[in-house]
Amino acid sequence: MSYSLDFGKISINGLRVWCMQEEKAKKMILAEVKNHFTNRLRFFNEFNLLFLILIAIFSLSFLGQFSAFNGKFCAQVKQHLLHINIAVIIMLLVYLGAFKMWHNFAYLFYVASFAALLFVAMAGTARLGARRWIDLYFITFQPSEMMKLFLILALARYYSALSGQEICRLSNHIFPLLLILMPAFVVLKQPDLGTACILLLVGFGIIFMSGFPLKIFLISAVSALIICPFGWFFLRNYQKNRILALLNPDADPTGIGYHVLQSKIAIGSGYIFGKGLLQGTQSKLNFLPEKNTDFIFTTMAEEFGFLGSMTIILLFCALTCYFFWVGNESKRPFAKLVCCGLGLLVFIHVFVNIAMVTGIAPVVGIPLPFLSYGGSSIMTFAAGCGLIMAAVRWMRS
């Protein structure tokens, strides 16, 4: 038997196989390049969205403060601009730092912040009947604002180390409860009921988001609501008056109901399009109390109307949704809890502040993020935005 080889066919078939392999390799390379640039584009688009939201909020913040001080570029407006600039620098520094560092030093930051709270209780600066600040001569800051951020980091680190079975054990929640209740109690003694409530709500929210059993959580929440009325006996007189003003502000329109009534008048007088920049009568004639801090939304609602108010609300909705989206996209438990905790913090602040100035909730002194005057609050939320950006970078790495 004889065999013959057709070298022509072999060479042609080999060439075909080689071409097919080369074609496949080119497609794989093009696909990798496309995915690389798509991810890069998506990465920058995500930050562009955050930057656009923050630019819009910072612009409205300047307009609100400029209007609150009757269109004068006074020392308070300059100070507010300085706060915004420092906040942007802090945001970028937090972003440039390693996200893992915040995980490693979460407890250390918490302890330092709690120590600052204890220092405030002993030797802090008192204003308007409350001891909440530390005065370092060249800067004054409020440690309770920082505690909101560091509490989120500490709880996120603790729960990120637990498995699903460990989270279901009630004994594993004693330590995080102490992390929440200790600063809340110290802040409540300042007194600052609003910030104490924020710490409690954000803390318990993170416990729920960590995977805590829903049934037990609901039972605990209902039990807390049942016990809440007994807290009336532990409130100070001015705190009781604020709750009474919520129930019936017309009972004392020049006393305990003054804040809420004047705020409602200002918001209602803005109608659809508002009175125009620097044309608000309630704020310009000083009928509106705390018009550049807790009631800044009222000042802006009077001048920008319903459309302006909805623009502010939608911007904060977009910011909150962005935070939760980043948390949902993250596969790492620590980053997920930090991002969702920050989203919850922004949501509670915005909801309570707007509910407060519209007469839906009692006046508890909760600032509106980035818009209210106050460096500690602005810098805390800016650091939170920096953490979100760092989480995105960590997630993409």
C-alpha positions as CSV (number, residue, x, y, z in Angstrom):
1,M,0.0,0.0,0.0
2,S,1.3,3.4,-0.9
3,Y,0.6,6.8,0.6
4,S,0.8,10.1,-1.0
5,L,0.8,13.6,0.6
6,D,-0.8,16.6,-1.1
7,F,1.4,19.4,0.2
8,G,-0.7,22.0,-1.6
9,K,-3.8,21.0,0.4
10,I,-1.9,20.9,3.7
11,S,-0.4,24.4,3.1
12,I,-3.8,25.8,2.2
13,N,-5.6,24.3,5.2
14,G,-2.8,25.4,7.5
15,L,-3.1,28.9,6.1
16,R,-6.8,28.9,6.7
17,V,-6.4,27.7,10.3
18,W,-3.8,30.4,10.8
19,C,-6.0,33.1,9.4
20,M,-8.9,32.0,11.5
21,Q,-6.8,32.0,14.7
22,E,-5.4,35.5,13.8
23,E,-9.0,36.7,13.2
24,K,-10.1,35.4,16.5
25,A,-7.1,36.9,18.3
26,K,-7.8,40.3,16.7
27,K,-11.5,40.2,17.8
28,M,-10.3,39.3,21.3
29,I,-7.9,42.2,21.4
30,L,-10.5,44.6,20.0
31,A,-13.0,43.4,22.6
32,E,-10.5,43.9,25.4
33,V,-9.7,47.4,24.2
34,K,-13.4,48.2,23.8
35,N,-14.1,46.9,27.4
36,H,-11.2,48.9,28.7
37,F,-12.3,52.2,27.2
38,T,-15.9,51.5,28.0
39,N,-15.0,51.0,31.7
40,R,-12.9,54.1,31.6
41,L,-15.7,56.1,30.0
42,R,-18.2,54.7,32.5
43,F,-15.8,55.5,35.3
44,F,-15.5,59.2,34.2
45,N,-19.2,59.4,33.5
46,E,-20.0,58.4,37.0
47,F,-17.8,61.1,38.5
48,N,-19.1,63.6,36.0
49,L,-22.6,62.9,37.3
50,L,-21.4,63.5,40.9
51,F,-19.5,66.6,40.0
52,L,-22.5,68.1,38.1
53,I,-24.8,67.4,41.1
54,L,-22.3,69.0,43.5
55,I,-21.6,72.0,41.3
56,A,-25.4,72.7,41.1
57,I,-25.7,72.3,44.9
58,F,-22.7,74.5,45.7
59,S,-24.0,77.2,43.3
60,L,-27.4,77.1,45.0
61,S,-25.6,77.2,48.3
62,F,-23.9,80.4,47.4
63,L,-27.1,82.0,46.1
64,G,-28.9,81.0,49.3
65,Q,-26.3,82.5,51.6
66,F,-26.0,85.6,49.4
67,S,-29.7,86.1,49.5
68,A,-30.0,85.4,53.3
69,F,-27.6,88.3,54.0
70,N,-29.6,90.7,51.7
71,G,-27.3,90.6,48.7
72,K,-24.2,91.7,50.7
73,F,-20.9,90.1,50.2
74,C,-20.3,90.2,53.9
75,A,-18.0,88.3,56.2
76,Q,-20.5,85.4,56.6
77,V,-20.8,84.9,52.9
78,K,-17.1,85.0,52.4
79,Q,-16.7,82.5,55.3
80,H,-19.3,80.2,53.6
81,L,-17.3,80.3,50.3
82,L,-14.2,79.5,52.3
83,H,-16.0,76.5,53.8
84,I,-16.9,75.3,50.4
85,N,-13.4,75.6,49.1
86,I,-11.9,73.7,52.1
87,A,-14.7,71.1,51.7
88,V,-13.7,70.5,48.0
89,I,-10.0,70.1,49.1
90,I,-11.1,67.6,51.8
91,M,-13.2,65.7,49.3
92,L,-10.3,65.3,46.9
93,L,-7.8,64.4,49.7
94,V,-10.2,61.7,50.9
95,Y,-10.6,60.4,47.4
96,L,-6.9,60.3,46.7
97,G,-6.2,58.3,49.9
98,A,-6.5,54.6,50.0
99,F,-10.0,53.4,50.7
100,K,-8.6,50.5,52.6
101,M,-7.1,52.9,55.1
102,W,-10.6,54.0,56.2
103,H,-11.3,50.3,56.9
104,N,-8.1,49.8,58.8
105,F,-8.4,52.9,61.0
106,A,-12.2,53.0,61.3
107,Y,-12.1,52.3,65.1
108,L,-9.3,54.7,65.7
109,F,-11.2,57.5,64.0
110,Y,-14.3,56.6,66.0
111,V,-12.4,56.7,69.3
112,A,-10.8,60.1,68.5
113,S,-14.2,61.5,67.6
114,F,-15.8,60.2,70.8
115,A,-12.9,61.6,72.8
116,A,-13.6,65.0,71.1
117,L,-17.3,64.7,72.2
118,L,-16.2,64.0,75.8
119,F,-13.9,67.1,75.6
120,V,-16.8,69.2,74.4
121,A,-18.9,68.0,77.4
122,M,-16.2,69.1,79.8
123,A,-14.6,72.2,78.2
124,G,-16.5,73.0,75.0
125,T,-17.6,76.3,73.7
126,A,-21.3,77.2,74.5
127,R,-23.6,79.1,72.2
128,L,-27.3,79.7,72.4
129,G,-27.6,77.6,75.5
130,A,-25.8,74.5,74.1
131,R,-22.2,73.2,74.5
132,R,-21.4,71.7,71.1
133,W,-18.2,73.3,69.7
134,I,-14.4,73.2,70.2
135,D,-12.8,76.6,69.7
136,L,-9.1,76.4,68.6
137,Y,-9.0,80.2,68.0
138,F,-8.2,79.8,64.3
139,I,-11.1,77.4,63.7
140,T,-14.2,76.2,65.5
141,F,-15.6,72.8,64.7
142,Q,-18.5,70.6,65.9
143,P,-17.3,67.0,66.8
144,S,-20.8,65.6,66.6
145,E,-20.8,66.2,62.9
146,M,-17.7,64.2,62.4
147,M,-19.1,61.4,64.6
148,K,-21.9,60.8,62.0
149,L,-19.2,59.9,59.5
150,F,-17.0,57.9,61.8
151,L,-19.9,56.0,63.3
152,I,-20.7,54.8,59.8
153,L,-17.1,53.7,59.2
154,A,-16.9,51.8,62.5
155,L,-20.2,50.0,62.1
156,A,-19.3,49.1,58.4
157,R,-16.0,47.6,59.5
158,Y,-17.6,45.6,62.3
159,Y,-20.4,44.1,60.2
160,S,-18.2,43.5,57.1
161,A,-16.2,41.0,59.2
162,L,-19.3,39.0,60.2
163,S,-20.8,36.1,58.2
164,G,-24.5,35.8,57.6
165,Q,-24.9,33.3,60.5
166,E,-22.9,35.5,62.9
167,I,-25.2,38.5,62.0
168,C,-28.2,36.5,63.0
169,R,-26.9,36.0,66.6
170,L,-28.2,38.7,68.8
171,S,-25.1,38.6,71.1
172,N,-23.0,39.9,68.2
173,H,-25.0,43.2,68.2
174,I,-24.1,44.3,71.7
175,F,-20.9,46.0,70.6
176,P,-22.4,48.0,67.7
177,L,-25.3,49.0,70.0
178,L,-22.7,50.5,72.3
179,L,-21.0,52.2,69.4
180,I,-24.4,53.9,68.6
181,L,-25.7,54.6,72.0
182,M,-22.6,56.1,73.6
183,P,-22.1,59.1,71.3
184,A,-25.9,59.6,71.0
185,F,-26.2,59.9,74.8
186,V,-23.2,62.3,75.0
187,V,-24.7,64.5,72.2
188,L,-28.1,64.4,73.8
189,K,-26.6,65.9,77.0
190,Q,-25.1,68.9,75.0
191,P,-28.2,69.2,74.4
192,D,-28.6,68.4,70.7
193,L,-31.7,66.2,70.2
194,G,-31.6,66.4,66.4
195,T,-28.0,65.1,66.0
196,A,-28.7,62.4,68.6
197,C,-31.7,61.2,66.6
198,I,-29.6,61.2,63.4
199,L,-26.9,59.0,65.1
200,L,-29.6,56.6,66.2
201,L,-31.4,56.4,62.9
202,V,-28.2,56.0,60.8
203,G,-26.8,53.5,63.2
204,F,-29.9,51.3,63.3
205,G,-30.2,51.7,59.6
206,I,-26.8,50.2,59.0
207,I,-27.6,47.3,61.4
208,F,-30.7,46.6,59.2
209,M,-28.7,46.9,56.0
210,S,-26.1,44.5,57.3
211,G,-28.6,41.6,57.1
212,F,-30.2,41.7,60.5
213,P,-33.3,39.4,60.6
214,L,-36.3,41.5,59.4
215,K,-38.7,40.0,61.9
216,I,-36.6,40.8,64.9
217,F,-35.8,44.3,63.5
218,L,-39.6,45.1,63.1
219,I,-40.4,43.8,66.6
220,S,-37.6,46.0,67.9
221,A,-38.8,49.0,65.9
222,V,-42.4,48.6,67.2
223,S,-41.2,48.3,70.8
224,A,-39.1,51.5,70.4
225,L,-42.2,53.3,69.1
226,I,-44.2,52.1,72.1
227,I,-41.5,53.3,74.5
228,C,-41.0,56.7,72.8
229,P,-43.9,58.5,74.5
230,F,-42.2,57.9,77.9
231,G,-39.2,60.0,76.6
232,W,-41.4,63.1,77.0
233,F,-40.6,63.1,80.8
234,F,-36.8,63.4,80.0
235,L,-37.1,66.2,77.5
236,R,-36.1,69.8,78.3
237,N,-38.8,72.5,78.4
238,Y,-37.8,74.0,75.0
239,Q,-37.9,70.6,73.4
240,K,-41.4,70.0,74.7
241,N,-42.4,73.4,73.4
242,R,-41.2,72.5,69.9
243,I,-43.3,69.4,69.9
244,L,-46.3,71.3,71.1
245,A,-45.7,74.0,68.4
246,L,-45.9,71.2,65.8
247,L,-49.2,70.0,67.0
248,N,-50.8,73.5,67.3
249,P,-48.5,76.4,66.2
250,D,-51.5,78.9,66.2
251,A,-51.8,78.5,70.0
252,D,-48.8,80.8,70.5
253,P,-48.0,82.5,67.2
254,T,-45.5,85.0,68.7
255,G,-43.9,82.4,71.0
256,I,-43.3,78.7,70.4
257,G,-45.2,78.6,67.1
258,Y,-43.4,81.6,65.6
259,H,-40.7,79.7,63.7
260,V,-43.1,77.3,62.0
261,L,-45.7,79.9,61.1
262,Q,-43.2,82.3,59.6
263,S,-41.6,79.5,57.7
264,K,-45.0,78.4,56.2
265,I,-45.8,82.0,55.3
266,A,-42.5,82.4,53.5
267,I,-42.8,79.1,51.6
268,G,-46.4,79.7,50.6
269,S,-45.7,83.2,49.4
270,G,-43.2,81.9,46.9
271,Y,-46.0,80.3,44.7
272,I,-44.7,78.6,41.6
273,F,-41.9,80.8,40.3
274,G,-40.9,82.6,43.5
275,K,-40.5,86.3,44.2
276,G,-37.1,86.5,42.6
277,L,-33.6,86.6,43.9
278,L,-33.2,89.1,46.8
279,Q,-36.9,89.8,46.7
280,G,-38.1,87.7,49.6
281,T,-39.9,89.9,52.1
282,Q,-40.0,87.4,55.0
283,S,-36.3,86.9,55.0
284,K,-35.3,90.5,54.1
285,L,-37.5,92.0,56.9
286,N,-36.1,89.4,59.4
287,F,-39.4,87.7,60.1
288,L,-37.8,84.4,59.2
289,P,-35.5,83.0,62.1
290,E,-32.2,81.3,61.4
291,K,-32.7,82.1,57.7
292,N,-29.1,81.1,56.7
293,T,-28.8,77.9,58.7
294,D,-31.7,75.6,59.6
295,F,-34.2,77.6,57.6
296,I,-32.2,78.1,54.4
297,F,-34.6,76.0,52.5
298,T,-37.4,78.4,53.4
299,T,-35.4,81.4,52.3
300,M,-34.8,79.8,48.9
301,A,-38.4,78.6,48.6
302,E,-39.7,82.1,49.0
303,E,-37.4,83.5,46.3
304,F,-37.3,80.6,43.8
305,G,-40.8,79.2,44.4
306,F,-42.2,75.7,44.0
307,L,-40.0,75.1,40.9
308,G,-36.8,76.1,42.7
309,S,-37.8,74.0,45.8
310,M,-38.4,70.9,43.6
311,T,-35.0,71.5,41.9
312,I,-33.3,71.4,45.3
313,I,-35.2,68.3,46.3
314,L,-34.4,66.5,43.0
315,L,-30.7,67.3,43.3
316,F,-30.6,65.7,46.7
317,C,-32.6,62.8,45.4
318,A,-30.1,62.3,42.7
319,L,-27.2,62.5,45.2
320,T,-28.8,60.0,47.5
321,C,-29.6,57.6,44.7
322,Y,-26.0,57.9,43.5
323,F,-24.7,56.9,46.9
324,F,-27.0,53.9,47.1
325,W,-26.2,52.9,43.5
326,V,-22.5,52.8,44.3
327,G,-23.2,50.8,47.4
328,N,-25.3,48.4,45.5
329,E,-22.7,48.0,42.8
330,S,-19.9,47.3,45.2
331,K,-19.2,43.6,46.0
332,R,-17.2,44.3,49.1
333,P,-19.3,44.5,52.3
334,F,-17.4,47.4,53.9
335,A,-17.7,49.6,50.8
336,K,-21.4,48.6,50.4
337,L,-22.3,49.5,54.0
338,V,-20.3,52.8,53.9
339,C,-21.9,54.0,50.7
340,C,-25.4,53.0,51.8
341,G,-24.8,54.5,55.2
342,L,-23.8,57.8,53.7
343,G,-26.8,57.7,51.4
344,L,-29.1,57.1,54.4
345,L,-27.4,60.0,56.2
346,V,-28.0,62.5,53.4
347,F,-31.6,61.3,53.0
348,I,-32.4,61.7,56.7
349,H,-30.9,65.1,56.9
350,V,-32.8,66.4,53.8
351,F,-36.1,64.8,54.8
352,V,-36.0,66.0,58.4
353,N,-34.9,69.5,57.6
354,I,-37.5,70.0,54.9
355,A,-40.2,68.4,57.1
356,M,-39.1,70.7,59.9
357,V,-39.4,73.9,58.0
358,T,-42.8,72.9,56.4
359,G,-44.3,72.1,59.8
360,I,-44.4,68.3,59.3
361,A,-41.8,67.6,62.0
362,P,-40.7,69.5,65.1
363,V,-37.9,72.0,64.9
364,V,-34.8,70.0,66.0
365,G,-32.0,72.0,64.4
366,I,-30.9,69.7,61.5
367,P,-28.9,71.5,58.8
368,L,-29.6,71.0,55.1
369,P,-26.4,69.4,53.6
370,F,-24.1,71.9,51.8
371,L,-26.8,74.6,51.8
372,S,-26.9,75.5,55.5
373,Y,-24.2,77.8,56.9
374,G,-21.8,75.8,59.0
375,G,-18.3,74.6,58.2
376,S,-18.4,71.3,60.2
377,S,-21.5,70.1,58.4
378,I,-20.3,71.0,54.9
379,M,-16.9,69.4,55.4
380,T,-18.4,66.2,56.8
381,F,-20.7,65.7,53.8
382,A,-17.8,66.6,51.5
383,A,-15.6,64.0,53.1
384,G,-18.6,61.6,52.6
385,C,-18.5,62.4,48.9
386,G,-14.8,61.8,48.8
387,L,-15.4,58.3,50.4
388,I,-17.9,57.5,47.7
389,M,-15.4,58.4,45.0
390,A,-12.7,56.4,46.7
391,A,-15.2,53.5,46.9
392,V,-15.8,53.7,43.2
393,R,-12.1,53.7,42.5
394,W,-11.6,50.7,44.8
395,M,-14.5,48.9,43.1
396,R,-13.0,49.4,39.7
397,S,-9.5,48.4,40.7
